[in-house]
Amino acid sequence: MGKTSIIGVISLLAVSASWSLETVQQHGVIDARSEHFHLGSNAILKCSNKTWSEMIYTIWKLNLDGIMCQISSSNDNLNLNTCNDGKAMLNTSRGESYLQIPGFSKRDEGIYHCESVYKAGSYTSNIDVSLIAPPSVSAWLEWEGSRQVAVCLAEGGKPAASISWSEKWNSTSTTTLNLDGFNKVESRLVLPEGIATGNLTCAVIHPSWEEVHMVTPEIFIPWRLVIISVGTISFIMAILGGLYFTRKHPCRISPKAPQSQDYVEEVEPYASYVQSVNSIYNSSADLFT
């Protein structure tokens, strides 16, 4: 009875192993993973580590934010590329096939589905490909009503950065996803009254960095308000200076000289005419006398 049970267990294990092997040969290996690439880098994706001499065909199906395209290659040279954006299938010196994405950018993010069939089986992989970009970091001190606040900002990063403070005071952090797909993380730390801030630092952690970035907050100077204030003061001083100069040196306007008028004796036109006629008459009369 014991031998019969042992033989039955062995037979069951053998059948199970045979079924598992058959399942792997029929369906192949299925893999799901994530890959991150820096902005502008030459990204490389591998579907499997099989060499081209073992491959029958490889198909890449891309879903880039709803835009579908396909890149495929086979050992009978039936190649296809509908992406038309620089992506291409290449081979290493060892004959391993890979997908190259030149100048990786935000538009290359998406799901990369790979199907690779080789002589001994097949391999299927779903790869979530995303961009990794370091943020720009800054920190400063400002006033929020009657209390002083330290602000640490990590902007333009992907994924979002993580911010912490050297002091465990009351702090709040907000993360904003911008329209361009990059993140803005702001942490605000309320400072106790009368506390020294010389040793205060904020620590920023991001996957694109190997080390933690430490930043010391600086006193915030609102240059825009300063420029507006200086301009306003200068304008007011110019007006006051003009008024002062006008009062000290009033304009002296010299009186106009009276216009000279030529004296013309008023003579009645008729009397003048009569006098002229009489003179001629008198001169003619003298000739005949």
RAUR-V281981 format. One record per backbone hydrogen bond with DSSP energy under -0.5 kcal/mol. NH is the residue of the N-H (numbers start at 1). CO is the residue of the C=O. Records with the same first field share a line. If there is no record, write none. Layout:
NH->CO  CO
This chain:
5->1
6->2
7->3
8->4
9->5
10->6
11->7
12->8
13->9
14->10
15->11
16->12
17->13
18->14
19->15
20->16
21->17
22->18
23->19
24->20
25->21
26->22
27->23
28->24
29->122
31->124
33->126
35->128
37->130
39->132
40->104
41->38
43->41  101
45->99
52->95
54->51
55->51
56->117
57->117
58->73
59->115
60->71
61->59  113
62->60  69
63->111
64->62  67
65->63
67->64
68->66
69->62
71->60
72->80
73->58
75->56
77->74
79->77
80->72
82->70
88->100
90->88  98
92->96
95->92
97->50
98->90
99->45
100->88
101->43
102->100
104->41
108->105
109->106
110->129
111->63
112->110  127
113->61  111
114->112  125
115->59
116->123
117->57
118->121
119->54
121->118
123->116
124->29
125->114
126->31
127->112  125
128->33  126
129->110  127
130->35
132->37
133->158
136->155
138->153
140->151
141->218
142->149
144->147
145->143
146->144
147->144
149->142
150->189
151->140
152->187
153->138
154->185
155->136  153
156->183
157->183
158->133
162->205
164->203
166->201
169->167
171->169
172->188
174->186
176->184
178->176  182
181->178
183->157
184->176
185->154
186->174
187->152
188->172
189->150
190->170  188
191->148
195->192
200->197
202->215
203->164
204->213
205->162
209->206
213->204
214->212
215->202
217->215
218->139
220->141
222->220
223->221
226->222
227->223
228->224
229->225
230->226
231->227
232->228
233->229
234->230
235->231
236->232
237->233
238->234
239->235
240->236
241->237
242->238
243->239
244->240
245->241
246->242
247->243
248->244
249->245
253->251
254->252
264->262
265->263
267->265
272->268
273->269
274->270
275->271
276->272
277->273
278->274
279->275
280->276
281->277
282->278
283->279
284->280
285->281
286->282
287->283  284
288->284
289->286
